[in-house]
Amino acid sequence: MEVPGSSKKMIATQEEMVENKVPLAYRDQCAHLLIPLNKCRQSEFYLPWKCEDERHTYEKCAYELVMERMLQMQKIREEEARMKQKGHQSIPLIPKTANV
């Protein structure tokens, strides 16, 4: 499944995430890595020195998603600055009321 605005694909299906009880906040493009990580954590009784490879892979994926979103936001801000510099008015978030 393609996610708009992202270079990563959704690999885990909605059914897999529900079946593995992945919290809603973690159902992103890295959920397919979180499922085996959580299984490993449960089987190893959450010992911090276990499941290091799975955790590193998941955290790297999450970091890449955050960096991708930051770059997208930076491009949006630069585009808005260019538009403002040219004199184009962007759509205000709060509309101006009469004579206020």
N, C-alpha and C positions, 0 to 999 in steps of 0.2 A: 504494500500500500504506500503510495506517494504522500508525503506531507508537504503542503505548500510552504515555500520559503525555506526549506531545509534541504541539505544535500544528502541527508541520511534517510533511509527507508525504514518504515515500521516493519519489523520482522515478526515480532510476537503478535498473534491475533488477539482480538478482544476475548475470545473464549479461553485461550491459554492464560491470559492475565487474570481472568475471573477464577479459573480453576486453581491457579497457584496463589490466589489471594494477594495479588499485587495491589498496594494502596493506590487510589486514584491519582495522587500527586506524583507517583513514580511511573505512570503509564505513558512513557514517552518512547523515543526511538532507541533508548538503551534498555528497555524492559526485558528484551530477550537475553540480556546479560545478567539482569537482576534475578531472574528465575533460578538459574543454576547456582548463583551466589547464595541466595536464601536457602536453597536445599542443602548446600554444603555447610552453611552456618548451623542449620538445625542438626545435621548429622554429626557435626563436630562440637556441639554444645556451646557455640558462640565463642570458642577460644580465639583470642585475637591473633595468635601466630598461625592459625590455620586459614585456609582459603585465600591466601595472599594473592595468588595469580588471578583468581576470579574477581577479587575485590579491585585489584589494580586495573584490570580490563574494564570493569564497570565504571570506575572513577575516571578513567581516561576518556571513555565515551561521554560521560556527563560533562567533563571539562570541555571537550570539543564542542558539545552542543551550546554551552554557555558562551564560549568564545565566538561561535558562529552568530548567536543572537546579538552579542555586543557589536560585532562588525556590521550587522544589518542595521542596528540602531544608529551607529556612527554614520553610515551612508545616508540614512534618513535625515539626520541632523544637518549633515553637510548640504544635502539637497535643499532643505528648508532655508539654510543660510544663504545659498545661492539665489533662491527665489526671492528672499527678502532683499538681497542686495540689488537685484534687478528691478525691484519695485513691485513685484507681484505680491498681492495680498493672499495669504493663506486663509483657509476657513477658520475663523475663531472658534475656540472651544466654548466660550461663553458669549452669547450674542449681546451686542450693545443694545440697550433699551433707549427709548426716546429721550433725548436731552439729559442724559445722565453721565 
